[in-house]
Amino acid sequence: MSTHLPTADDRDPDSSARTERLRHALLAADFTADGLLDLLGAPAYAALARSETVPALRATRGDGPLETLVRLFLLQRPVAGRRAAAALPVADCLADGWLVRDGDEVRATVDVRPYGGPEGQDWWIVSDLGCAVGGAGGIGGVGEADRAQLVLGVGGASTTLAGITTRTPVAKALDLGTGSGIQALHAAQHATRVTATDLNPRALRIAALTLALSGAAPADLREGSLFAPVGEETYDLIVSNPPFVISPLLPEGSRLTYRDGGMGGDDLCRTLVQQSAAHLADGGYCQLLANWQHVEGEEWHDRVRSWVPSGCDAWIVQREVQDITQYAELWLRDAGDHRAGDEQYAARYDAWLDEFEARKTKAVGFGWITLRKSGADSPAITVEEWPHPVEQPLGESVVRHFERQDYLRATDDAALLAGRFRLADEVVQEQVGLPGSEDPEHVVLRQNRGMRRATKVDTVGAGFAGVCDGSLPAGRILDAIAQLVGEDPVLLRDRTPASIRTLIEQGFLEPVAAED
């Protein structure tokens, strides 16, 4: 970890001009996500994302500008000054501190990693050297105080949150716990004003660099914990990849700020969720990643559901569960504790298990939490486990989920049967049964978009979904099906609305507006 950071300042016209020249040099060298893939090839590119540098070193033996930039900013290798000058405005980079001299060579002070925006933009995410992916385990030779302030770059959690975030244009967005600034960078594309906060002042400085180098408007940067920096302000969108790791309580100087929240158990995530409602504008969204405890004698659904503040709809998705030994080992490696020696590693591992035992925690869940401030007297709260592959980005699917909740809440069974529906795009039907059997054992509807759900339906449900093209009311379709299968149409109308509601809630059927 470098002790100094670039001093590029978007409020200084001369510094802004130097940053712009640096950005143009990166583009000219094709130091972009696509350019990296072309240079390194898929295996070395994927290895670099795992913090494995040897394949990338072998692929950058040439002396072209792109190879130079990869070695400087991604592999943290010093390069000859003349070679750097062929790729970069070296005087500008030295003036603002992106580079420092090391004899006849120059070296980078930060990791600068190409990142492709959702509409093909070429962006760069700044982080501490060695922290572009992975955690503090990749850093050596720094003291506890320096380690505590490390700022990570883009990892799986960052891209997951960016993918599920709604992208409806808004007036005000808040990135709480901004880190390297990736969520603020995304928000700057569709929010008039972006506020970014972090407890770590180093993170705020790095976030400013990410925004400036990527050509985004500057954010309102504020230092502090949770919602303290924003007072009573409200936002249309709140996003947060918080320090959600459930770790033993440690002294402040030895905590890793990017992951250890300083509260016991899952209290930080609970507090963030519960306090968010007071900072959401009507109709606003709060979206975050979280860990939660699976406690002996308690259903995890009930635990996380209890966090949801009044007046908010919620969609909570558990994506992964780890037993306490897997979880402890993951985060011990993240911190580099596995390199501390057998005895010290065992003592730290033991401390994690002591913490879990004291809290009666048997496993830890990881997932997404989305809140929407609906103000409804009867909020719609969906808590589910979905470990299966999904199609990112999911932001539009999130919006539609809550629109469907609004529809179902406002529609009684009589109105439901009078309504018209359309089968969602790319839904297919699968029939499952023994080979040669006359009838399938059951029928499955499967989505090939969004959450990629699958649901089992009976013959009536499959027939109903199959003819939903928006032209006929649901009740008339059921009457026709009743005649075909020889069922009482009144009884069929009575028992089917619950099944139709399920298909709507899960996104297989879409309500069609009357004017359509």
N, C-alpha and C positions, 0 to 999 in steps of 0.2 A: 504494500500500500504506500503510495507516494504521500508525503506529508503536505505537499502543496497541490493546489488545484489551479486550473486556468483562471485568469482574472478577467476573461472576456465579459464586457458589460454592455447590455443592450441599451442602457441609458446614455452611453458615450458614443457619439457619432463615429469617431475614429475607430473605436473598438468594434462597433457594429459593422463598419466597412471591412475591417480585417476578418471578422467572422464570415462575412459574405464571400470574401475571396477564398477563404479556406473551404467553404461549402462548394464553391464552383470548382476548386481543385479536386475535391473528392469525387464530384460528378464527372469531371473530365477524365479521371483515372478509372472510372467505372467501379469505384469503391462503393458498391451497392449490393443489396441482397442477391440480385440476379447476377451481377458481376462476380461475386464471390463463388456462387454455385458453378458458373462457367469455368472459373480459374481452378478451383479446388477439386471439382467433381463431387458427386453425391456422397461417396463414402467419407472423404476427408471433411466435407462440409458438415455432415452429421456428427463426425467425431469431434469437430470443433465445438459443436453445440453441447457435447458431453464434457467439455474442458480437456479433451485429449488433443494435444498440439502436434505430435510427431507427424501424422499424415500431412497436416497443413505446412509444416516446416519443409517437408520433402517437395511439396507442390510449389513452394515459393523460392526455389533456388535461383530463379532468374533475377534480373536487375531492372525489370520494367516498373513503372510507377505503381501499378496495382500490387505487385509483389512487395514493393517497399512499404506500402501502407498497411498491408496485412501483417508484415513483420513488426512494424512500429506499434500499431494500435491494438492488434489482436493477439499477437504472440509475445509482445513485450520484449522485443529484441532491439538493442541499439543498432543504428545503421549509420553508415558514413555520411558526413554532412553533405558532400557533393551528390550522393544518391538521393538524399532527402530533398535537396534543392530541385531535383528533376521532377519531383512529384508534388511538392508543396511550396507555398509562399513561406519559406523558413523564417524570414525576418518577422513576419506577422505572427507566426506560431510561437516564436521565442518571446515576442513582445507581450503576448497575452498568456503565455505560460502553458500552451498545449505541448510544447517541447522544451527540453532543457539540454544544454550542452554537456557532453561527457567526453572531454578531450577533443579528438577530431570527429567524434560521432555525436549524434543526437539521440535522445530517447523520449518516449511519450510519458506524460505524467498521469494520463487516464486512459482507460479503455474506451474506444469509440467504435461502436458496432453497428454496421448497416442493418436497417430494419425496413421492411416493405410495408407501407401504409395500405389501408383497405381499398383505396382507389388507385393503387399503383404508385403512390408517392414514395420518393426516396428520402428516408429519414435516417437519423443516427442517434443511438441511445448511448449516453455517456455513463460510465460507472467507474468504480475504483479498479485499478489494475488487478487482474486475476479474479474479478468478481462479476464478469459478464454473465456467466451461468454458474450454477452451483452456489456454494456459500463460502464461509470463512475458512473451510477446510482447504481451499486452494491457495491460501495466503500463508507465507512463512516469514519469519524474522520480524514480526511486529509485536509490540506490547499489548497488554489487555486493553488499555485505554484506546489505542488506535483500532484494535479489532472491534471494539464496541461500536465505533462510528462508521464501520464499513457500509458502503452503498452498493447494492447489487444491481446488475443490469437486467436483461430480459431473460426470464425463465418460463417454465410451463405455466406457473400460476399467473404471471403477468399477462401472457397471451390468452389464457382461458378467460380471465376477467374482461379483457378488451373485447373478446369475441361475444360474450353474453350481454354486454352493456347495450342498452337501447341508444339509438343514434338519432332520435327525433330532435330537430333543432330546438334549442332552449335558450333562455336569457342568461341563466346563471347555473354554473356547475361547480361542484366542490370535489377535489381529489384529496381525500383524507389519508395521510401517510403516503405522500407522493413518491418517496424513494428516488429512483432515477428519472421520474417524470413521464413515464410512458403513458399512464392513464390521462394525465393532463394534456399530453400531446394529442392523443385521440380526441379528447373533449374539446380542444381548441378548434377542431374542424367543424363543430356543430353548436358550440355555445358562444354567445356574445361575450361573456365574461367568465373566466376560469380562475378559481381560487385554489391554491395548492398548499397544504399544510404538512408539517413533519416535526416530530420531536427533535430530530437530528439536524442541526444547522448545516452540516456538510451535505445532507441530502437536498436541502433547498438550493444550495449553490449548484449542485450537479444537475438538478431538475432545470434550473435556469439555463445551463449550458446545453442540455438536450433540446430545449425549446428553441433557443437561439440558433444552434447549428442546423436544426431541421427546418428553419425558416418559419416557425410558428410565432404567433403573437405571444408576448410575454404574459405570464400568469401573475396574479396577486399572491405572492409568497408570504406565508405566515408561520412562525415557529410556535410549537406547543403541542400538547397532548389532546387526543380525541377532539371534542368540539370547542375546547377552551379558546383557541385562536379566533373563532368566528362569532363569539358572543351569542346573540339571539338572531343572527341572520338566517334566512331561509333560502333554499335552493330548489331548482327544478330537477336537478340530478345530483346525487351523491354517489361517488364510487370509492371503494377502499379495498386495497389488498393489505390488510393490517398485520401487525406482528402477532399472528394467531397461534403460534406454537405453544402447546401446553407443556411447559418446562418447569423444573424446580425453581422455586423463588431464589434468586441470586442477588448479591449486592449490585447496585446500579452500575458501577464501573466495570463489572464483568459480564453484564448482559449484552447480547448482540441486538442492537436496537432494531435491526431490520426484521427480527423474528420473535424476540422475547418481549412481551408486552408489560411485564412487571406486575401483573395481577395473578392471583392464584387460579389454577385450573383454566376453565373457559370463560372466566369472568370478563376478560377484555372484550371478547366477541359479544357476549350477552349485553354488556354495557353499551357498546357501540350500536347494537340493534335497538335497544330500548330507548336510547337518547335520540335516535335519528328522526323520529316523528316530529319532534319539536323544531327540527331544522329543515323539514320538507315543506315546500309550497303545496297547495292543494293540487292533487293529481301528480305530484312529483314522485320520482323513483329513487330508492336507495339500493345499490347493488354492491355486494361484497363477497369475498371468500372467507370461510371460517372453518375452524376446528371445533368439535364439541365432544364432550365426554360421554361414553357409554358406561353408565354407573350401575353397579349391581342392584337389582331390585327395582329398576326404573326403566321405562321405555324411552329410547332416545327421541322418538317422535314427540312424546309429551314434553320432554326437556326443552327441545328447541322451539316447539310451538309456544311454550310459556314465555319466550322472549319477545314475541311479536307485540308491539305497542297497540293500544286501542286506536281505532280509526284507520288502521292500515290493513290492506290485503297483503298476503304473503305467498310466495312460492319458494319452498325450501327443498333443495335436491341434494341428497347424499350421494356422492360419486364414488367414495372409497372408504373402506374401514380397515384399520390396522390394529392388530393386537398390541398390547403395551410394549412387548419386547421388540417387535418390528419398528414401532414408532420411536422408541428410545434409540435404537441403533441408527435409524435414518438421521436423526438430528444430532447425535453424537458425531457421526461422520461429517455432517454438514459443518460442524464447528471445528473439525480437525482433531477431535479428542481421541480418535483411534490412533493418532500418531504420538500421543503423550506418554507412551510406555504402558506395559500391561497392568501394573499395579494402579497407576493413576486412572487409566481407562476403566478398570473394574470399579474403582471407588465412585467415579462419576456415573457409571451405568447403575450402580447400586442406589445412588441418590435419586435417579429418575424413577426407579421401581419403588423406592420408599414413598415418593410423592404420590404415585398412582395408588399404592396400597392404602395410604392415609385417606385418599379421596374415594376409595372403593371403585376405582376406575378399571374396567376390564378391557376396554378398547377405545379407540379414538376415531371419530368420523370426520371426513373432509367433504366439503361441498360448497354450493352456491346459495346465497340468500338474496332474494329480491323482495323489497317492500314497495308498495304503492300507496300513497296517502289518498285513500278514497273517501274517508269520512263516513263510510257505511256503518249503519247500526249493527249489521250482521256481516262482519268482514269474511271474505273468502280466504281461507288459509289452506294451502295444499302443502303437505309434507310427504315426500316420497323418496324411495331409494331407486336410483337409476344408474347402475355402473356400466351401462352399455355404450357403445360408440354413438356420438351425435355428429350432426353436421354444423360446423362453425362457419360463419358467425351466426349466433342465435338471437341477436338483439331484436330482430323483427318478430321472431317466434315468441319472445318474452312479451312484447307488446300485445300480440294476438292472444296470448294466454289470458291476460288480464281483461281484454275486451270480451272474451268469451265468458269470463266470470261475471262481468257486468250484465251480459245478456241473460245468463242463467238466473241471476239474482232477480232480475226484473220480469222474468217470464214464468207465469204459472203454467200448469199442465194444459189448460184449455188453450192458452195462447201458443204454447209449444206445438200442439196438434194443428193449429191454424197456420203455423209458420211454414216457410219453404226453406229447403236446405240444398246445399251442393256438396258433393263428395270432394274433399280436398285434393289438390294436385298430387300426383305420384303416389296414390294409395293403391296397393295391389291386394288381391285376394288369394289366399293359399288354402287348399283343402288337404287335410291331414287324415290319413286312415291307412288301413292295411291294404297291400297290393291286391287288386282283384275284387275288393269289396264294392258293393253296389252304391253305398252311401258313405260319405266321409264321416269320420268320428267327430271331427269338429272343423270349423272354418275360422281362419285367422285373417284379419285385416292388418296390413303392414304399411307403415309410412316409409318412404325413401328420402324424406327431407326432414329438416329440423331435428326433433328429438328421436326420430326413427323408431317410434313406438310400434308395438304389435299388441293386438287385443283379440281375444277369442269371442266369437259371436255365434248365435244360433242361426237356424235357417231363416227365421223372420228377420233378424238383424242384418244378415248378409243380403237378403233380398231387398230390404228397405234401403240400405246404403247403396246398393248397386243401381237403383233407379233414381236416386236423388240428384237431379240436374237443375233444381231450382224452379221447375215448371209447375209442380203440383204441391199442394199443402200436404203436410205429413199425415194428417188424418185420412185424406183420400187415398194415399198410398197404402196405409194400413188396411183400409176397407177392401182394396183390391187384393191385397195379400191374404186377408181373411177368407175371401171368396175362393182363392186358389187352393188354400190348404184346408178348407172346410172348417174354419174356426168361427166362433161367434165374434163379429166385429166389435161389439161393445166390450166384451172381455179383453179383446186384443188391444183396444184403445186404452183400457184401464191399466194393463200391465206393461205396456211398452215405453211410456215416457221416461222411466228411470234409465232404460237402456239408451234411449236417444240422448238423454242428458250426458251420459258417460261418453258417448261418441263425440258429442260437441265439446265437452270439457277437455278431452284428450286430443282434439284437433282433427279428428277424422271427418267430421261434418262441419260445414260453415254456414251460418245463417245467411239468408239472402234477403236484403232489404226489400220492402214492398214495392219501391219504385223500379227495382230491377226486373 
